[in-house]
Amino acid sequence: MTPIHITLNGAPLQLEPDTTLAELIATTGHEPQGLSTAVNGDFVARESRSHHVLREADAVFTFQPITGG
């Protein structure tokens, strides 16, 4: 299969077709519960990551949520 090309936090990356956002996050070495995610500028909730299949040219951003008061 031909890989797809995305960006992760601005860096180019190749993935296998049909890779989910959850699968991608698992490869980053970060605790999935400690990250928030957005694809093409749209927030993707943790519980939706396993259903969100990445597509050619997607821009994925991960960030730590800000807490405090």
MARKOLPA-567946 format. One line per 3 residues: number of its first residue (from 1); for each residue x, y, z of N, C-alpha, C, O, CB. Coordinates in steps of 0.2 Angstrom, whole numbers, plus 5000, padded with zeros to 4 digits. Glycine has a CB too. Layout:
<nodes>
NUM) X Y Z X Y Z X Y Z X Y Z X Y Z; ...
</nodes>
This chain:
<nodes>
1) 5004 4994 5000 5000 5000 5000 5004 5006 5000 5010 5006 5003 4995 5000 5006; 5002 5011 4997 5006 5018 4996 5004 5022 5003 4999 5022 5005 5003 5022 4990; 5010 5024 5006 5009 5028 5012 5005 5034 5011 5005 5037 5005 5016 5029 5016
4) 5002 5037 5016 4999 5044 5016 5004 5049 5019 5009 5046 5023 4992 5044 5019; 5004 5055 5017 5008 5060 5020 5004 5065 5024 4999 5068 5022 5012 5064 5015; 5006 5066 5031 5003 5070 5035 5008 5075 5038 5014 5074 5037 4998 5067 5040
7) 5006 5080 5042 5010 5083 5047 5008 5082 5054 5002 5082 5055 5011 5091 5045; 5013 5081 5058 5012 5080 5065 5016 5086 5069 5022 5086 5069 5014 5073 5068; 5012 5091 5071 5015 5097 5075 5020 5100 5070 5025 5103 5072 5019 5095 5081
10) 5018 5100 5064 5022 5104 5059 5027 5100 5055 5030 5102 5050 5025 5110 5062; 5028 5094 5057 5034 5090 5054 5031 5085 5050 5026 5082 5051 5038 5086 5060; 5033 5084 5044 5031 5079 5039 5031 5072 5042 5036 5070 5045 5034 5080 5032
13) 5027 5068 5040 5027 5061 5042 5023 5057 5037 5018 5059 5034 5023 5060 5049; 5025 5050 5036 5022 5046 5032 5019 5040 5036 5022 5038 5041 5027 5042 5027; 5013 5038 5035 5009 5033 5038 5006 5028 5034 5005 5029 5028 5003 5036 5043
16) 5004 5022 5036 5001 5017 5032 4994 5020 5031 4991 5023 5036 5001 5011 5036; 4991 5018 5026 4983 5020 5025 4979 5017 5030 4981 5012 5033 4981 5018 5018; 4974 5021 5032 4969 5018 5037 4972 5019 5044 4969 5016 5049 4967 5011 5036
19) 4977 5023 5046 4980 5024 5052 4975 5028 5056 4973 5033 5053 4987 5027 5052; 4973 5026 5062 4969 5031 5066 4973 5036 5070 4979 5035 5071 4964 5026 5071; 4969 5041 5072 4973 5046 5077 4975 5042 5083 4981 5044 5085 4968 5051 5078
22) 4972 5038 5086 4974 5034 5092 4980 5030 5091 4985 5030 5095 4968 5029 5094; 4981 5027 5085 4987 5023 5083 4993 5028 5082 4998 5027 5085 4986 5019 5077; 4992 5034 5079 4997 5039 5079 4999 5041 5085 5005 5041 5087 4995 5044 5074
25) 4995 5043 5090 4996 5046 5096 5000 5040 5100 5005 5042 5104 4990 5048 5100; 4999 5034 5100 5002 5029 5103 5009 5028 5101 5013 5026 5105 4999 5022 5102; 5011 5031 5095 5018 5030 5093 5022 5036 5095 5028 5036 5094 5018 5030 5085
28) 5019 5041 5098 5023 5047 5100 5027 5047 5107 5031 5051 5108 5018 5053 5101; 5025 5042 5111 5029 5041 5117 5025 5045 5123 5028 5045 5128 5036 5043 5117; 5020 5049 5121 5017 5053 5126 5011 5049 5129 5008 5045 5125 5015 5060 5123
31) 5009 5051 5135 5003 5048 5138 4997 5050 5134 4996 5056 5135 5003 5049 5146; 4993 5046 5131 4987 5048 5127 4982 5052 5132 4979 5057 5129 4983 5042 5124; 4982 5051 5138 4977 5055 5142 4979 5062 5144 4975 5066 5146 4976 5051 5149
34) 4986 5063 5143 4989 5069 5144 4989 5074 5138 4992 5079 5139 4995 5068 5147; 4986 5072 5133 4987 5076 5127 4980 5077 5124 4975 5073 5125 4991 5072 5121; 4979 5083 5121 4973 5085 5117 4975 5085 5110 4981 5086 5109 4970 5092 5119
37) 4971 5084 5106 4972 5083 5099 4968 5087 5094 4962 5088 5096 4972 5076 5096; 4970 5089 5089 4966 5093 5083 4969 5090 5077 4975 5089 5076 4967 5100 5084; 4964 5089 5072 4966 5087 5065 4963 5093 5061 4957 5094 5061 4963 5080 5063
40) 4967 5096 5057 4965 5101 5052 4961 5107 5056 4957 5110 5053 4961 5098 5047; 4964 5108 5062 4961 5114 5066 4955 5112 5070 4952 5116 5074 4959 5119 5061; 4952 5106 5069 4946 5104 5073 4948 5099 5079 4952 5094 5078 4941 5100 5068
43) 4946 5101 5085 4947 5097 5091 4944 5090 5090 4939 5089 5087 4944 5100 5097; 4948 5085 5092 4946 5078 5092 4946 5075 5099 4952 5075 5102 4950 5073 5087; 4941 5073 5102 4940 5071 5109 4944 5064 5109 4944 5060 5104 4933 5070 5111
46) 4947 5063 5115 4950 5057 5116 4946 5050 5114 4949 5046 5111 4952 5056 5124; 4940 5050 5116 4935 5045 5115 4934 5044 5107 4931 5039 5105 4929 5045 5118; 4936 5049 5103 4934 5048 5096 4941 5047 5092 4940 5045 5086 4932 5055 5093
49) 4946 5047 5095 4953 5045 5091 4953 5039 5088 4956 5038 5082 4958 5046 5096; 4950 5034 5091 4951 5027 5088 4946 5026 5082 4947 5021 5078 4949 5022 5093; 4942 5031 5081 4937 5031 5075 4939 5036 5070 4936 5036 5064 4930 5032 5077
52) 4944 5040 5072 4946 5045 5067 4952 5043 5063 4958 5043 5065 4948 5052 5071; 4950 5041 5056 4955 5038 5052 4959 5044 5048 4955 5049 5046 4952 5034 5046; 4965 5044 5048 4969 5050 5045 4969 5049 5038 4969 5044 5035 4976 5050 5048
55) 4969 5055 5034 4969 5055 5027 4975 5059 5025 4978 5063 5028 4962 5058 5025; 4976 5058 5018 4982 5062 5015 4981 5069 5016 4976 5072 5016 4982 5061 5007; 4987 5072 5018 4988 5080 5019 4985 5082 5026 4984 5088 5027 4985 5083 5013
58) 4982 5078 5030 4980 5080 5037 4985 5083 5041 4991 5081 5040 4977 5074 5041; 4983 5088 5044 4988 5092 5049 4986 5090 5056 4980 5092 5058 4988 5100 5048; 4990 5086 5059 4988 5084 5066 4992 5088 5071 4998 5089 5070 4989 5077 5067
61) 4989 5091 5076 4992 5095 5082 4991 5091 5088 4985 5090 5090 4990 5102 5082; 4996 5091 5092 4995 5088 5099 4997 5094 5104 5001 5098 5103 4999 5082 5101; 4993 5094 5110 4995 5099 5115 4993 5097 5121 4988 5093 5122 4992 5106 5113
64) 4996 5100 5127 4994 5098 5133 4989 5103 5135 4990 5109 5135 5000 5098 5138; 4983 5101 5138 4978 5105 5140 4980 5110 5146 4984 5108 5150 4971 5102 5142; 4978 5116 5146 4980 5121 5151 4975 5120 5157 4969 5120 5155 4980 5128 5148
67) 4977 5119 5163 4973 5119 5168 4975 5124 5173 4980 5127 5173 4973 5112 5172; 4970 5125 5178 4972 5130 5183 4966 5135 5184 4960 5133 5182 4978 5135 5181; 4966 5140 5188 4960 5143 5190 4962 5150 5192 4958 5154 5193 4957 5140 5195
</nodes>
